[in-house]
Amino acid sequence: MASYFSRVRADATRWVELGYIDGKAAAAIAADAEARDRRSLSFGSILAIMAALLFGAAILIFVAANWEAIPRLGRVGALFAVIFAGYVGGAVLKLMDHDAIAEGLWLIAAAAFGGAIALIGQMYHLSGDETQAILTWCVGTTIAAAALRSGPLTMGAVALASTWLFLVGVSFWRHADFPHVFIGIAAVLWLVSFWTRSPSSRHLLLLSLIFYGALLAGETSVLRVAPVLAALSAAVFGFAVAMPQAAERFARIDGLLPVHGLIGFLTGMVMIQIQIGDDSGSAFAITAAIILAGIVAAIVLAGRESRGLRWIAYIGFALELCMIYVVMIQGMLGTAGFFLAAGIILGLLAIAIIRIEKRMSRPGVTEGVQS
């Protein structure tokens, strides 16, 4: 498959031949595409990062094996040597323009730092639990990511913060109050992700914030928190659709903020439905109508720009139909009737999806809608 730069350069040449742009504009487009292509992850970079993750996993497993044959100082010294060699060696290679290998060494050093925390806590019987160790690991990785301006390290820090939220939020090893501090952690990591130019970290942060809202609803009151989550997500979606340039300056996730808005909206509304699931009356019907209307609005307002958003909407629509059947019409239809109704509904849904996809793939439709 041709690279992004090769495709854009070919398109720019074709546009010059067709008279759409002049040679100067084509050269500027090609230069910008080449710069973006260099910043993207190549196949070699992906392999280097995967190798680093495997090395990091090996270090953690080696630590977990409890090396009884090695003196304590030797174990600690070996891990700190790996940390020092990884960060310093990666910095040197970064200066030599070996970005992929440098990022891989930094990931190995970050994994060794997590192993050192576990080993020191094990050897000296330090107080605390696994969640505190993960949070400490996250802080150290965040500092390293900011200092080295590393996107993969930022992603690692966000993954550690999300893991910490999950373990504390679902009551694994939980000995404290609800982790409201995650909001502050997410804000810091959001700023760091801009400094390190890591949009993937912001994607994971937005998903983690939705998960935080769901955990908070389950911890306190679903019928009080879930509507707020759905309303805030709908507001984010509306902001991204009405003011796309301002939304992109805020998020910088390639115009995918509406996708996260739709996910948050569906999460909040489905939690409300589950909470009132025993009530098959007007409350459930109104909630179902709001969800279906929200899905249709999402497709109409932002589906043209995002295939991913359309498929999330399609899946949400299909699941909502199943939930409506389970709660509202289960007693009206037998098994055979359900399969017949489901087949008809899914067939109609497939026809609608095909028609929508064809309509949105027509250049004239897109041009006519944009202002």
N, C-alpha and C positions, 0 to 999 in steps of 0.2 A: 504494500500500500504506500502511495506517495506521501511524503511529509506535508505538514501544513504549509510550509513555505513554498514547496514545489507546486502545490495546488493553487495557492494564491498568485504566485508568479505566472502560472499558465493562464489563470483567469484574467490577470491584469494585461497580459499580452493580447488576449482575445478582445478585451474591452477597448484597447487602443486600435485594433484593426477594425472594430465596429464603429469607432468614432465616439464612444461614450466618454472617454477620458483622453488626455494627452500623455505624451511620453514622460513628462516631469511628474505628473500625478501617479503614473504607473510605477516609476522608480521609487517614489515615496511610499507607496503601498507595499512594494516588495521589500523595502528596507525595514518597515515596521513589522511585516510578517516574519522576516528573518530574525529580528530581535526577539519576537515572541516565541519563535520555534526554538531558539537557543535556550530560553528559560524553561521550556517544557521538559518533562521527563522523557528521556529516550529509553529504548529497550535495555541498553546497557546499564543505565541508571537504575531502572527497576530491578534488574538482576543484582546489582550491587547492594541495594537496600534490602532485598530479600535475603541475600547472603549475610548481611549484617544482623538482620533479625534472627536468623538461624544461629549465628555465633552468640548473640545475646541470650537466646533461649538455652544454648548449651552452657553458658556461664551460670545462669540461674539454676539450672538442674544440677550443675556441679556443686554449687553452694548448698542446694537443698540436700545433697547426698551426705553432708556432714563429714568433712575430711578429718577423720580421727588421726590419720597418720601424719598430718602436717601440723606443726606448732601453731598456736594462735596468732602470734605475730607474723608468721609466715603467710598464713591465710589472708590476714588483713593487708599485709604488704603486697601480696600478689594482686589483690583486687584493686588497691589504690594505684598500683603500677599500670594495670590495664586502663583505669580511668585516666591517668595522666597521659599515657601513650596515645589513647584514643582521641582525647581532646586536643592535645598539642600536635600530634601527628596529623590529625584531620585539618587543623588550622594551617599547617605548613603545606599540605596538599591543596588546600583551597587557594592559597596564594599562588600555587603553581598551576592553577586552572584545572585541577582534577576534582571537579565538584562532586561527582557521584561517589568516588572512593572516600572523599572527605566526609560526606554526609553519612556514609556507612560506618566509618570509624567513630563518628560522634554518637550514632545509635548504639554501637557496642559499648562505648564509654557510659552512656546513660543506663544501659542494662546492667553494667558492672556496678554502677552507683546503687541501683536497686538491690543487687545482690549483696553489696557491702552493708546496707542498712539491715537486711535480714540476718546476715552472718553476725554482725556486731550485737544485734539484739538477742540472738540466740546464745552467743558465747557468754555474754555478760549479764544475761537474764534481766534486760532492761524492761521497765514497766511500759505498758501500752499494748495495743492490739494491732491486727493487720491493717485496719483502716488508717490508723495514724501513720504506719509505715508507708502506705501507698500515698498518703497526702504529703509526707515529707519527700518522697520520691518525685511527686509531681512538682513540688516547689523547686527542688534542685534541677529538674529537667527544664522547667520554665526559665530559670535564671540562665542556664546554659543556652537555651534557644534564643533568648534576647541578646546575650553577649555575643553569640556566634552568628546571629541572624539566620538561623536555620529553620526552614519550613518543616522538614521531617521531624525535627526535635519538637517543634511547636505542636505538630500533630500528635506526637507521643505524649506530650504534657496534657493535651486535651483528652486523649484516650485514658490517661491515668485519672484525671479529674472525673471523667464520666464513670470510670470503674468505681472510684471512691463513692460517688453519689449513689450508684446502684447498690453497693454493698451496705452502705449506711441506710439508705432509703427503704430497702426491703427487709430491714431488720437483721441482716447477717452481721454478727459480731456487734450489735448495736448496744451501746451503753450510755448514750447521750440523747439530747433533744434532736428534733428534726434538723437536717443540715441546711439551714437557711443561708449559711455562709457560702454555699455554692454560687449564689448570685454574684457575690463579690469576686469569687474565683473566676467565674465566667467573664466578668467585666475586664479583669486583668488579662486573661488569656485572649479576649477579643482584641484588646489594644496591641498585645504582643503579636498577634497574627497579622496585623497591618504592618508592623515593623519588619516581620520576617516574610511578608508577602506569601501568606499561606491561606488561600481561599478554602481549601479542603478542611482546614481547622475550623473555619467559621461555619461551614456546613454542619460539622459534627457538634459544634457548640449550640447551634440553633435546635438541632434534634435533642440535645441533652436538656436544653431549657424546656422543651415541650414535655420531656420525660419528668423533669422536676415539677412542672405544673400538675402532671398526672399523679405523681407521688404525693404532692401536697393535698390534692383533692381527696385521695384515699386516706390520708392521715387525719384530715380535719372534717370537711363536709363536701361531698361530691356536688350536691345541689347548690352550694355557694361558690365553690372554687371552679368547677368545670365550666359553668356559664361564662365566668371571667376569662378563662383560658380560651374558650371559643370566640368570645367577643374581641379579645386582644388579637388573636390570630386573624380574625376577619378584618380588623383594622389594619394590620400589617399587610394583608393581601390588598386591601383597597388602596393603601398608600403606595404599594409597589406598582399597582396598575395605573393609578391616577397620576403619579409623579415618578415615572420609571428612572429618570436621570438622577433625581435626588435619592431615590432608594438605592440605586447602584453605587452612588458615592458613599452612602452609609454602610452598605453590606459588602460590595465588591465581590459578588459571587456569580458573575456572569448572567445577571438577570434572573436568577432562580429563587429570589425571595418569595414570589407568589407560591412556589411549590411548598415551602415551609409554612406559609400562611394557611394553605389548604390542609396540610397534615395536622397542624395544631387545631384548626377548626373541627376537623373530623374527629380528632382524639377527644376533645372536650364534649362534643355532642354525643358521641358514642358512649362516653362515660355516663352522661345524663340518661341515655336510653337504658343502659344496663341497670342504673339505679332505680328507674321506674318501670323495670321490665315486668313486674307483676301486675302493673296497671295497664290493661289493654284498651283503656278508654281514650278520652280525648287528649290527655297529656302525651301519651305515646304517639298518637297520630299527628299532633302538632309538631312534636320533635322530629318525627320522620319527614314531615313535609318541609321543615326548615333544612334538614340535611340534604334532601333531594334538590331543593331550590338552590342551596349553596353550591352543590356540585354542578348543576346546570349553569349557574352564574359564573363559576370558575372556568368552565370550558368556553363559554361565550366570551368572557372578558380577557382571559389570558391563555386559553388553550392553543391559539394560533401560534404563539411564540414559544411554546414549550411542549414537546412531545411527552416528556416525563410527567408533567402536570396532567396531561390528558389521561395517561394510563393510571395514575393515582386516582383520578376522578372516576375512571371506568371501574376500577377494582372496588372503590368505595361504593359506587352505585350498585354493583352486583351484590356486595356483602350486605348493603342496606336492604335490598329486596329480600335476601334470605332472612334477615332479622325480622322484617315485617311479617313474613310468613310464619316464623316460629312463634311470634308473640300474638299476632292478631288473627290469622286465618288458619291456624293449625287445626282447630276443631271443625272447620268448615269443609276441609278437603281430606280425603284419604291419601294413602301413599301414592297410589296411581295418579290421582288427581293432582297431587303436588308435582310429580315428575312431568306430567303433561303441561301444567301451568309454568313450571320452571323452564321446560324446553321452549315454550312459546316466548316467554320473557327473554331468555338468553338469545333466542334467534332474532327477535326484534332488536335487542341490544347490539348484536353483532352487525345487523344491517345498518343501525344508526351509527356505529363506530366506523364502519367502512365508508359511509357517506360523509361523515365528518372529516375523516382522514383525507379523502379525495378532495373535498372542498378546500381544506386548509393547505393542500399541496399545490393548489393552483396559484401561480404568481399574480394573476389579475385580482384574485380575491383579496390577497394580502395588501396589494397596492391600493385597492379601492377603499380599504378600511383605515389605513394609516393616514394621519393628518400631517 
